[in-house]
Amino acid sequence: MKFGTPTKEQKNRGKFIVIDGTDGSGKATQTKMLQDYLVKSGYEVEVADFPQYGSKSAGPVEEYLNAKYGQMNPYACSILYAIDRFDASFKIRDWLDQGKIVISNRYVTANAGHQGGKIDSNAERIKFFKWLDNLEYNILGIPKPDLNIILHVPAKVAQKLVDKKPKKARTYAKGKKRDLHEKDLKHLQRAELVFIEIAELFPNTKFIECYEDGKLLDPQDVHNKVWNYVRRIVLKEK
């Protein structure tokens, strides 16, 4: 199985790149840095951001993250997130049809990591990955990424970084420092392990370590690592 593997129809369209990974790993920063670099290089670029906080399609996700529904099983929870991606899929497909490069801050891999972390059995988790892949890409028919990049920082570090995020980026949390996922260190640790697993399982998914020798890497150094993978897609280099 190749998670979100591009189809033949994608060959003449624009390129779809997903920046994903553990909480606090700098996804928004790297999305913006990649966008700026590509625009300066002469490419037409559009950005998607998930969940689409403030939109109707993300309403159930916001309620879930604010603990209205309590702890949901991974299958039920995945449907909430999938509906939000389905809502955005039409504009993403339109951008790709125009030959643009689309960068998404989180996508299906985020769901696989966080919800897959709720499943202890390796076999059951693989079963979940297959179900999710079918739901998103076959049943709902959302666009498949050309490349998924997973950024990684350890869960304990991630939790501290989340606390430093500006309030304007966290309006969905209704004044709370941490949402349902962020306040649960065990959840973050399980999700961290599953993100690592996903990068090992799926060939169109690449792993980037953002924390070395007890400290965060400089954002520019992480960007250089991101570009090393992206250029192979955009410039078709090996």
CORKA-V602533 format. One record per helix or strand of 2 or more residues. SS is the DSSP state (hx for helix, st for strand). FROM is the first residue (numbers start at 1). TO is the last residue. If there is no record, write none. Layout:
BEGIN
{{SS;FROM;TO} {SS;FROM;TO}}
END
This chain:
BEGIN
{{hx;8;10} {st;16;21} {hx;27;40} {st;45;49} {hx;56;65} {hx;74;97} {st;101;105} {hx;108;116} {hx;122;139} {st;147;152} {hx;155;162} {hx;167;169} {hx;171;173} {hx;185;201} {st;205;209} {st;211;212} {st;215;216} {hx;219;234}}
END
